[in-house]
């Protein structure tokens, strides 16, 4: 039995994919569609999100970035994308208790591929920048494990 999710750190935010076990255990990451059409993800970090040096774990930032870029790649909300290339740079450290924010920009979308770049920050401080190539694999629920 899983524990209930903590309340969203900002009003109007929801868990983007409440059935994704990995993202919800890692985060959970809260989402809101902004007025400009961009996807905004937030996470109030806790001690469990930090490494031995009390710095937010790089794997957590990569997970948040991958989610943000996959959602940004979508032309329709039920599109399913997988990551085929992911580039990232760690720019600064964040710490437990920080409100971490993530946004991405669609650079180009073709029939089956999307090129996206993103940024994770705390306030005005950039923690992480990234880019990815995402491949459209169909509609959500159409993926099978065979």
Buried (B, 14 or more C-beta within 10 A) or exposed (E): EEEEEEEBBEEEBEBBBEEBEEBBEBBBBBBBEEEEEBBBBBBBBEEEBBEEEEBBBBEBBBBBBBBBBBBBBBEEEEBBBEBEEBEBEBEEBBBBBBBBBBBBEBBEBEEEBBBBBBBBBBEEEBBBBBBBBBBBEEEBEEEEEE
